Amino acid sequence: MSFLLLSMNLMRDFMGSHKAKTIVTFTALVITTLISFFSVPISISYFGSEQYGVFSLVGDTLAYLALANLGVPNAVTTAFANLNNINTCKKLIQSGLSLSIAIALCLLCMLFVLYNNQSMVEIILGKIPDSILGLVARFFIVSLFFFILQLPLSMYGQLLIYLGYIHITKLITIFTSILTLLILLLVIYFKLSIVSLVALNGVVGLAGSIFLAVFFYRKLNYHHREITNNQSSESFSVTSLLKNSYFYFVNSIAGLLIMNTDGLVISHNIGLANVVQYSIANKLILLIISVMVNYILVFVAEFPKYQEQPENTRLIVQKLLRRFCIASIITAIGVNLCLVQFVEIWTNHHISISHDLALCFSLYILCIGLSQVPYYFLYSLNMIQDFYRYAIFEGIINLLLSLILVRYWGLVGVIFATFISHLCCSTLIVNYICQKKFPDIFTKKIIKELISYSVLAAVFIVLGYALFLKSSLVY
């Protein structure tokens, strides 16, 4: 019996370590990526390219509809991360949940109107062939229904990260990803429709969200008893919650302008054929960024402890800064050298991209390596109001530059616009804010050191590209 208890304690300590959380996080990333790569060709083969296109179309639409949460989940989670009083935390979560439920009820009323006027689906999604219009309408409505049901529960996965249980959210991600693949195979076996697929996936996603909410409430009291016995006089107001949610709402708009407009700019200016090149290359770049972000999420629960444990936080942040700088340099060089060949092999030589495009993506990766740690540090300390205006400015600059440069440089101009806007509005400004507000962590020495390494890497990458271009011209 004592051996069993010892084993359970050791397992609990291991799962609570950064190493274990990192392993679980990246295991989830690998599994979900592999499932995505396997399910795409299977789905296209069964549903056909026309119906499969609905997945992407509805996914982009739901990304914009996610703005309907008004930034409330993000405002709740970051405020929660900086509170120690359990009663205040419960009031904060209750207020956030009430606001989210009110928003969800309004959306359900709008969905009811849409259900009774399915011709509006074509107005929202664009021109759809009459042969599949009814199917697409049902698919869209069912997708919206489950999206709305999960809206009030969307904050609990984020809250668990700040409780230090990111591995639980990732285990649920693994489980639901495997189930979605099994559901796809089940739909194919029984020859069901795309509507059945989204309905079954919606049930799985809703069940996972409910589990995370229940698990969060079970751990909340235990967590606060563990970290403090002092119920400090902390407070919050719904007004301050809504004020903070406004900043996250605007920041979400900026994210959509940066991540969801490039494809539209390309399709409207140089044609759909170029969208395929962009989407394939960008899929790989987004995977790299996802790896970076998931690694940071392992440590974000430590950032709000800055006031209580400044030295520990300083060591963690500076270690992350150096790791990300080195990783982004190595990745950028790899992207510049191998992205063109990898895309050709991956697509069986059906799609090819230019070395110019690979160069722009590699420079963008260098910027990402310098901006992500400072961004998530400020984000975790609920200081988004200090840089939200720069985020929206980046989105606007990215859109305007894309519209201008696409006319001269085509697809490359769009990616170059993304690189320039991120460099000016995220990489430089966010590091500047951190250095000014937290000079003991983001020291001038370490910031200059990291920037110097990245600039040197950029010079070598550009020189390597120039030499390649010269040798290509000779031959």
RAWO-V250623 format. One record per pair of residues at least 6 apart in sequence whose C-alpha atoms are under 6 Angstrom apart, sorted by the first residue. I is the first residue (numbers start at 0). J is the second residue. D is the distance in Angstrom with one decimal. If there is no record, write none. Layout:
# RAWO-V250623
i=[I	I]
j=[J	J]
d=[D	D]
This chain:
# RAWO-V250623
i=[20	23	24	27	27	31	43	69	70	70	70	71	72	74	74	76	77	77	79	80	81	84	84	87	96	99	100	103	120	138	145	155	161	163	246	250	253	253	253	256	257	262	303	305	313	323	324	327	327	331	331	334	335	335	335	339	343	343	356	359	363	366	366	370	389	393	393	397	397	397	400	401	401	404	405	405	434]
j=[166	166	169	169	173	176	51	248	244	247	248	244	154	243	244	158	379	381	88	161	303	230	231	234	151	151	151	147	136	194	201	212	300	300	384	387	390	391	394	394	394	274	380	312	440	368	368	365	368	361	364	361	357	358	361	352	350	351	411	415	418	422	426	426	424	420	424	416	417	420	416	413	416	412	412	413	441]
d=[5.2	5.8	5.8	5.8	5.3	6.0	5.8	5.1	4.4	4.7	4.3	4.9	4.8	5.6	4.9	5.4	5.7	5.2	6.0	5.8	5.8	5.2	5.9	6.0	6.0	4.8	5.6	5.6	5.9	4.9	5.5	5.4	4.6	5.9	5.9	5.6	5.7	4.4	4.8	4.9	5.0	5.9	5.5	5.6	5.1	5.2	5.3	5.3	4.9	4.3	5.7	5.6	5.2	5.3	5.6	5.8	5.9	5.5	5.2	5.6	4.8	5.9	5.9	4.6	5.7	5.4	5.4	5.6	5.5	5.4	5.3	4.6	5.4	4.7	4.9	5.6	4.8]
